Amino acid sequence: MEGCDSKNGSDSFLDCLLFDLDDTLYSRSTGMAEFCRTNINEFLMQRFGLTVEDASKLRVDLFRTYGSSLAGLRALGYDIDADEYHSFVHGRLPYDLIKPDAELRDVLKRIKKRKLVFTNSDRVHAHKVLHRLNIGDCFEGIICFETLNPNISKSKRPDEYPVILKPSKEAMEIAIAVAKADPLRTLFFDDNVRNVAAGKSIGLQTVLVGKSTKSKEADYAIDSIHDLHAVIPQRWLADTEVNDNTEAVVASDYQSISCKPSESSVSTTTLVRA
Ligand SMILES: [Mg+2]
């Protein structure tokens, strides 16, 4: 890890933690990202009759230019339904590759600060992943695709409402607004260098996850989310183990993962734009 010198001092003013989901709260070694890329290729092949090589090239081009295949296709005028796209791309992922993470759960439960998930992924995917990790009840809320793009389903043409995602500044500002957080008092975790840079541009303290070396805009870098304790002051952690009922959460279906009744004014499971 790198850049953790201030963990016992100057960051005590922080009061909110924002966590990206995919490849941040679980390791990319699960292979989920690769399955996701394969599914996007398959979507493009079916929709446009492309070869796998052409679909893969289009996916990469759309990602580089527009941030995601869905955003790019809609910007180019293709009427791709977001729910249908997410259902195809995420709905067939092998979620059983993601295992309950008791170690992460213990640390999250002990952190006496506001904690939210901030992901470009859709709500259903976010709930499934958090349920698999058994950490859904560790968070006050989930800021997800639907939070960032509340008007997509109402659009009369594909480019009427551009898809908003990290790393756009607008996405970052929406997240901070719906979380009712102070950017200068927020610690943001993400595995994507561009997202970390976007967070830094609006004043967040930033942690690059999954890397041993900081990017230019990262305040810290940690190899794994399991090193989370290294970038927070020890005094943030509850001294004693938090009363926990892991089995009850594991047994519940993902729909029942609810945000803990919050200490703040934000209390819904999936946050919505004001
Ligand atoms: Mg990520």
Boltz pocket constraint, residues with backbone or C-beta under 6 A from the ligand:
constraints:
  - pocket:
      binder: B
      contacts: [[A, 20], [A, 21], [A, 22], [A, 23], [A, 24], [A, 190], [A, 191], [A, 192]]
      max_distance: 6.0
